[in-house]
Amino acid sequence: MSTPGIGSAGHIFRTDGTVLMPLHAARPDALPTVAAVMQGLLAQLPARRAA
């Protein structure tokens, strides 16, 4: 997976406060983002029926 702030955009959250800092890709890479990996995994799961 692509690393936020290095190969893809993202955000960094500090756990000791309410600081949020946007990260911009330092260099492009061909690796998938976390969101793309999760979408692929979710697409592999069987569909659930509403109860």
C-alpha positions as CSV (number, residue, x, y, z in Angstrom):
1,M,0.0,0.0,0.0
2,S,1.1,3.5,-0.7
3,T,2.3,5.5,2.3
4,P,0.4,8.7,3.0
5,G,2.7,11.7,2.8
6,I,5.2,9.8,0.6
7,G,3.4,8.2,-2.3
8,S,-0.1,9.4,-1.8
9,A,-2.1,12.2,-0.1
10,G,-3.5,11.6,3.4
11,H,-3.8,13.1,6.9
12,I,-1.9,12.7,10.1
13,F,-3.8,12.7,13.4
14,R,-2.1,13.4,16.7
15,T,-3.5,11.3,19.6
16,D,-2.6,13.8,22.3
17,G,-4.7,16.6,21.0
18,T,-7.0,17.8,18.2
19,V,-4.3,18.4,15.6
20,L,-5.0,17.3,12.1
21,M,-2.4,17.9,9.4
22,P,-2.9,17.2,5.7
23,L,-0.1,15.3,3.9
24,H,0.7,15.7,0.2
25,A,2.5,13.1,-1.8
26,A,6.2,13.7,-1.9
27,R,6.6,11.5,-5.0
28,P,4.1,9.5,-7.0
29,D,4.1,5.7,-6.8
30,A,2.0,3.0,-8.4
31,L,0.9,1.3,-5.2
32,P,-2.8,1.3,-4.3
33,T,-4.1,3.5,-1.5
34,V,-5.6,2.1,1.7
35,A,-9.0,3.1,0.4
36,A,-8.5,1.1,-2.8
37,V,-7.4,-2.0,-0.9
38,M,-10.4,-1.8,1.4
39,Q,-12.8,-1.3,-1.6
40,G,-11.2,-4.4,-3.2
41,L,-11.6,-6.4,0.0
42,L,-15.2,-5.3,0.5
43,A,-16.0,-6.2,-3.1
44,Q,-14.9,-9.8,-2.3
45,L,-17.3,-10.2,0.5
46,P,-20.7,-11.8,-0.1
47,A,-23.6,-9.4,-0.2
48,R,-25.8,-9.4,3.0
49,R,-29.5,-9.5,2.8
50,A,-31.5,-6.9,4.8
51,A,-33.3,-8.5,7.7
